[in-house]
Amino acid sequence: LLFMFGCGESGQTPLESQLMQIRTGEGKSMILGAAAVMFALLGYRVRTVCYSEYLSNRDFKLFEEVFDRFGLTKHIKYSTINTFAEDSTAAKGDIRHLTDALLRGTLSTAQSRDVNGELSTRKSKAC
């Protein structure tokens, strides 16, 4: 996590092209929970996505008290991949209307905005 925020090697842009593999039993839940807190404190809305509803709920409950104490619960969301995809599609608007507008050439930039850009930032509050 510290490397992602620019601690360590120089010459690499923080928060860009950060990929790592964490094996079974190496603390994925702890790392994701800590990263969620750090990103939320920096002013981002955080979405942690998992294939399993059970694991997603378990991991959120593991850190829920920490999120609450920092006042970040409303800025951090855990969900399944399916729920994330459904929410992303719904946030862009009515898919039938958007498809019709695209085919007719009347789709505006506002209609086709990127959900991640819309949801990725918020005003920071002092903690």
Disulfide bonds with the S-S distance in Angstrom:
none
